[in-house]
């Protein structure tokens, strides 16, 4: 991805990225010089520069009656994004109150490939209840997402104080220290009462969501947002937990 596309993703869409890059490269420049460098019509360049001024990405100076524009420190991009986040934080409570007035229907999101499944794992780390209920296979997780990612993910989960109550397949275990049992790892662990050697879907229940992820062979993931389904599977998980083995 080139720098223009990256700037567009940061909110400098349309001609803004072209004009901003032109000012950065020119240093101190007139509107005519910037328009020529950006290959944009002069009236459009004026409009874009006014917007960049408001975002504190460029500043203006005068030499007599002549007006020039100068790029500000690119770190101001961070300040621009932080300001947008602050505005979102201010309006979010009102938006959520409106959202909660609407009768909820289950939502289903589908993800493909290892990178898609990683998005699901990142969502686990946002658990409001700080606890997840897990059925699954360590071997299938490692094969799909990689040992380094999973070890780093476990460390981040522990730092966030999110506990896991896990029922795993003993036949598909891997000797990795961070997947151990106890308070150090914020993990209660038992093993599934039946012998299963085939690839196995991992199921995680957290908050009002149920996530299902596959083995490397099928490489997909699904999140279902449904309070009723999450409650149902928590009860099923509890039944399986009672008959599962500690070793």
C-alpha positions as CSV (number, residue, x, y, z in Angstrom):
1,X,0.0,0.0,0.0
2,X,1.5,3.4,-1.0
3,X,1.6,6.4,1.2
4,X,-1.4,8.1,-0.6
5,X,-3.6,5.1,0.1
6,X,-2.5,5.1,3.7
7,X,-3.3,8.8,4.1
8,X,-6.7,8.2,2.6
9,X,-7.4,5.5,5.1
10,X,-6.5,8.0,7.9
11,X,-9.2,10.4,6.6
12,X,-7.5,12.4,3.9
13,X,-9.7,11.2,1.1
14,X,-10.3,12.7,-2.3
15,X,-7.7,15.3,-3.2
16,X,-6.6,16.0,0.4
17,X,-3.8,13.4,0.3
18,X,-2.5,14.8,-3.0
19,X,-2.4,18.4,-1.7
20,X,-1.0,17.4,1.7
21,X,1.9,15.4,0.1
22,X,2.6,18.3,-2.3
23,X,2.9,20.8,0.7
24,X,5.2,18.4,2.5
25,X,7.4,18.0,-0.5
26,X,7.5,21.7,-1.4
27,X,8.0,23.2,2.0
28,X,6.8,26.8,1.8
29,X,4.7,27.2,-1.4
30,X,1.9,29.3,-3.0
31,X,-1.4,27.9,-3.9
32,X,-0.4,27.9,-7.6
33,X,2.8,25.9,-6.8
34,X,0.8,23.4,-4.7
35,X,-1.9,23.0,-7.4
36,X,0.8,22.4,-10.0
37,X,2.6,19.8,-7.9
38,X,-0.6,18.0,-6.9
39,X,-2.0,18.2,-10.5
40,X,-5.2,19.7,-9.2
41,X,-7.1,22.7,-10.3
42,X,-6.4,25.9,-8.3
43,X,-10.0,26.4,-6.9
44,X,-10.0,22.8,-5.6
45,X,-6.6,23.3,-4.1
46,X,-7.8,26.4,-2.2
47,X,-10.8,24.4,-0.7
48,X,-8.5,21.5,0.3
49,X,-6.0,23.8,1.9
50,X,-8.7,25.4,4.0
51,X,-9.7,21.9,5.3
52,X,-6.0,21.0,6.0
53,X,-5.7,24.3,7.9
54,X,-8.7,23.4,10.1
55,X,-7.1,20.0,10.8
56,X,-3.7,21.7,11.8
57,X,-1.9,19.8,9.1
58,X,-0.7,22.9,7.3
59,X,-0.3,26.5,8.4
60,X,-0.2,29.8,6.4
61,X,2.2,32.7,6.3
62,X,2.4,35.9,4.3
63,X,5.2,37.7,2.4
64,X,3.6,41.1,1.8
65,X,0.3,40.3,0.2
66,X,1.5,36.9,-1.0
67,X,0.0,33.9,0.8
68,X,2.1,30.8,1.4
69,X,1.4,27.4,3.0
70,X,3.7,25.3,5.1
71,X,3.3,21.8,6.3
72,X,3.0,21.2,10.0
73,X,4.8,18.3,11.8
74,X,3.2,15.1,10.4
75,X,2.7,14.0,14.1
76,X,-0.3,16.3,14.0
77,X,-2.0,13.4,12.1
78,X,-2.1,11.6,15.4
79,X,-3.6,14.6,17.1
80,X,-6.3,14.8,14.3
81,X,-7.2,11.1,14.9
82,X,-7.3,11.6,18.7
83,X,-9.6,14.6,18.3
84,X,-11.9,12.4,16.1
85,X,-11.8,9.7,18.8
86,X,-12.7,12.2,21.5
87,X,-15.7,13.4,19.4
88,X,-16.8,9.8,19.0
89,X,-16.5,9.2,22.7
90,X,-18.7,12.2,23.4
91,X,-21.5,11.2,21.1
92,X,-21.3,7.4,21.7
93,X,-23.5,7.3,24.9
94,X,-26.4,8.9,23.1
95,X,-26.0,6.7,20.0
96,X,-25.9,3.6,22.3
97,X,-29.1,4.7,24.0
98,X,-30.8,4.9,20.7
99,X,-29.3,1.6,19.6
100,X,-30.7,-0.1,22.8
101,X,-34.2,1.0,21.9
102,X,-34.2,-1.2,18.9
103,X,-35.3,-4.9,19.3
104,X,-32.2,-7.0,18.9
105,X,-31.9,-9.7,16.3
106,X,-29.0,-12.1,16.3
107,X,-26.0,-10.9,14.2
108,X,-23.7,-13.3,12.3
109,X,-20.3,-12.3,11.1
110,X,-18.2,-14.6,8.9
111,X,-14.4,-14.5,8.6
112,X,-12.0,-16.4,6.2
113,X,-8.4,-17.4,6.6
114,X,-6.0,-17.1,9.5
115,X,-6.1,-13.3,9.4
116,X,-9.9,-13.4,9.7
117,X,-9.8,-15.8,12.6
118,X,-7.2,-13.5,14.3
119,X,-9.9,-10.7,14.2
120,X,-12.1,-13.0,16.3
121,X,-9.4,-13.7,18.8
122,X,-8.8,-9.9,19.1
123,X,-12.5,-9.5,19.9
124,X,-12.2,-12.0,22.8
125,X,-9.8,-9.5,24.4
126,X,-12.7,-7.0,24.5
127,X,-14.8,-9.2,26.8
128,X,-16.8,-7.0,29.1
129,X,-17.5,-9.9,31.5
130,X,-13.8,-10.7,31.7
131,X,-14.5,-14.5,31.4
132,X,-14.7,-16.8,28.4
133,X,-16.0,-20.4,28.2
134,X,-14.0,-22.6,25.8
135,X,-14.3,-26.0,24.0
136,X,-11.4,-26.8,21.8
137,X,-8.1,-28.0,20.6
138,X,-4.7,-26.3,21.3
139,X,-3.2,-28.1,18.3
140,X,-5.8,-26.7,15.9
141,X,-5.3,-23.2,17.3
142,X,-1.5,-23.3,16.9
143,X,-1.7,-24.9,13.4
144,X,-4.1,-22.2,12.2
145,X,-2.8,-19.0,13.9
146,X,0.9,-19.9,14.7
147,X,2.7,-20.5,18.0
148,X,4.1,-16.9,18.2
149,X,0.7,-15.2,17.8
150,X,-1.0,-17.5,20.3
151,X,1.7,-17.0,23.0
152,X,1.5,-13.3,22.5
153,X,-2.3,-13.4,22.6
154,X,-2.3,-15.4,25.9
155,X,0.0,-12.8,27.4
156,X,-2.3,-10.0,26.4
157,X,-5.3,-11.8,27.7
158,X,-3.7,-12.3,31.1
159,X,-2.7,-8.6,31.2
160,X,-6.3,-7.7,30.6
161,X,-7.5,-9.9,33.4
162,X,-9.7,-12.1,31.2
163,X,-10.2,-15.6,32.7
164,X,-10.7,-18.7,30.6
165,X,-12.6,-21.8,31.7
166,X,-11.4,-24.3,29.2
167,X,-12.5,-27.8,28.1
168,X,-9.8,-29.1,25.8
169,X,-9.1,-32.3,23.8
170,X,-6.3,-34.2,25.5
171,X,-5.4,-36.1,22.3
172,X,-4.8,-32.7,20.6
173,X,-2.7,-31.0,23.2
174,X,0.7,-29.4,22.7
175,X,3.4,-28.9,25.4
176,X,3.3,-25.1,25.6
177,X,3.8,-23.6,29.0
178,X,1.5,-20.6,28.5
179,X,-1.4,-23.0,27.9
180,X,-1.1,-24.3,31.4
181,X,-3.6,-24.4,34.2
182,X,-4.0,-22.2,37.3
183,X,-4.2,-18.6,38.5
184,X,-0.9,-17.7,36.8
185,X,-2.5,-18.2,33.5
186,X,-6.0,-17.2,34.5
187,X,-7.2,-20.6,33.3
188,X,-9.4,-23.3,34.7
189,X,-8.8,-26.5,32.7
190,X,-10.4,-29.8,32.2
191,X,-10.3,-32.3,29.3
192,X,-13.1,-33.6,27.2
193,X,-14.4,-37.0,28.4
194,X,-14.3,-38.6,25.0
195,X,-11.3,-39.4,22.9
196,X,-11.2,-37.2,19.8
197,X,-8.3,-37.2,17.4
198,X,-9.9,-35.5,14.3
199,X,-9.6,-31.7,13.7
200,X,-12.1,-30.0,15.9
201,X,-14.0,-26.7,15.8
202,X,-13.1,-24.4,18.7
203,X,-16.1,-22.7,20.4
204,X,-15.7,-19.7,22.7
205,X,-18.6,-18.2,24.6
206,X,-18.1,-14.6,25.9
207,X,-20.5,-11.9,26.8
208,X,-23.5,-12.4,24.6
209,X,-21.5,-13.9,21.7
210,X,-20.5,-17.3,20.5
211,X,-17.4,-17.7,18.3
212,X,-16.7,-20.8,16.2
213,X,-13.3,-21.2,14.6
214,X,-12.1,-24.1,12.4
215,X,-8.9,-26.1,11.9
216,X,-6.3,-25.0,9.4
217,X,-7.8,-27.3,6.8
218,X,-11.1,-25.3,6.6
219,X,-9.7,-22.0,7.9
220,X,-12.8,-19.9,8.8
221,X,-14.5,-18.4,11.8
222,X,-18.0,-17.2,12.8
223,X,-19.2,-14.9,15.5
224,X,-22.9,-15.1,16.4
225,X,-24.2,-12.3,18.7
226,X,-27.2,-13.8,20.5
227,X,-27.9,-13.6,24.2
228,X,-30.1,-16.7,24.0
229,X,-27.6,-18.8,22.1
230,X,-24.8,-17.7,24.5
231,X,-26.9,-18.6,27.5
232,X,-27.9,-22.0,26.0
233,X,-24.3,-23.0,25.2
234,X,-23.1,-21.8,28.7
235,X,-25.5,-24.4,30.2
236,X,-24.3,-27.1,27.8
237,X,-20.7,-26.1,28.6
238,X,-21.5,-26.5,32.3
239,X,-22.9,-30.0,31.8
240,X,-19.8,-31.1,29.8
241,X,-17.5,-29.5,32.5
242,X,-19.1,-31.6,35.2
243,X,-18.2,-34.8,33.4
244,X,-14.8,-33.7,32.0
245,X,-11.5,-34.9,33.4
246,X,-9.0,-32.9,35.4
247,X,-6.0,-34.8,34.0
